[in-house]
Amino acid sequence: MDLRLEQIKENKLLARREVVALITHEGGSTPTRQQVREAIASQLGVKPELVFVRRILTEFGRGASKAEVHIYDSEEQAKVVEPLYVIARNLPDGKKLLEEVKKKKAEIREKKRRKKKGASKKK
């Protein structure tokens, strides 16, 4: 896997750098988000925890992919700005995180439903 940074844009408002990288992977499969994350972190000299791969686009049969990546100044800023699904995709145990969030939302929805149902009976 060979990685070349095509475009780096500084976004000071969101305290991040937005990177477009070209990845060549002749004869191999599309690299995983974790592999891309580690390669970009080592190339730019940042911690992998600050790198979030938004998407990897691969054209059929070409052996090259484009990756859109956000690199934050701090983990706190990343958690505020990045959507939960992007954070989960970039973590090794991301599916657990999404399942926990779904359970919490279902519990909240159920409480609202019961509260609404109880209020309508009183009328």
Disulfide bonds with the S-S distance in Angstrom:
none
